């Protein structure tokens, strides 16, 4: 791969990303009302995506193994408690990841 090929690929990716981000504003501008289905999806999809991510993260938890899934359970509890307390998603996820990594490396090694 040449440098120009890499630059062209990055430029095309950036333009496609920009177009996809700008397109909804163009489509729904001009005083037109946002369709009800779009409003509904905007309301429910964030929760559905978070649920899918939780299932994806916990799908490989070994409940029958030596740790019985305790690192995952403790990390999920840490995320939930920290989010209820501070209401900061990034802090909750980062702290939950740190708790999980510490547990699997130091406690349940």
URKA-V710916 format. One record per residue. N is the residue number from 1. RES is the residue in one small letter. SS is DSSP state (H for helix, E for strand, L for the rest). Layout:
BEGIN
n = (N | N)
res = (RES | RES)
ss = (SS | SS)
END
This chain:
BEGIN
n = (1 | 2 | 3 | 4 | 5 | 6 | 7 | 8 | 9 | 10 | 11 | 12 | 13 | 14 | 15 | 16 | 17 | 18 | 19 | 20 | 21 | 22 | 23 | 24 | 25 | 26 | 27 | 28 | 29 | 30 | 31 | 32 | 33 | 34 | 35 | 36 | 37 | 38 | 39 | 40 | 41 | 42 | 43 | 44 | 45 | 46 | 47 | 48 | 49 | 50 | 51 | 52 | 53 | 54 | 55 | 56 | 57 | 58 | 59 | 60 | 61 | 62 | 63 | 64 | 65 | 66 | 67 | 68 | 69 | 70 | 71 | 72 | 73 | 74 | 75 | 76 | 77 | 78 | 79 | 80 | 81 | 82 | 83 | 84 | 85 | 86 | 87 | 88 | 89 | 90 | 91 | 92 | 93 | 94 | 95 | 96 | 97 | 98 | 99 | 100 | 101 | 102 | 103 | 104 | 105 | 106 | 107 | 108 | 109)
res = (x | x | x | x | x | x | x | x | x | x | x | x | x | x | x | x | x | x | x | x | x | x | x | x | x | x | x | x | x | x | x | x | x | x | x | x | x | x | x | x | x | x | x | x | x | x | x | x | x | x | x | x | x | x | x | x | x | x | x | x | x | x | x | x | x | x | x | x | x | x | x | x | x | x | x | x | x | x | x | x | x | x | x | x | x | x | x | x | x | x | x | x | x | x | x | x | x | x | x | x | x | x | x | x | x | x | x | x | x)
ss = (L | L | H | H | H | H | H | H | H | H | H | H | H | H | H | H | H | H | H | H | H | H | H | H | H | H | H | L | L | L | L | L | L | L | L | H | H | H | H | H | H | H | H | H | H | H | H | H | H | H | H | H | H | H | H | H | H | H | L | L | L | L | L | L | L | L | L | L | L | H | H | H | H | H | H | H | H | H | H | H | H | H | H | H | H | H | L | L | H | H | H | H | H | H | H | H | H | H | H | H | H | H | H | H | H | H | H | L | L)
END
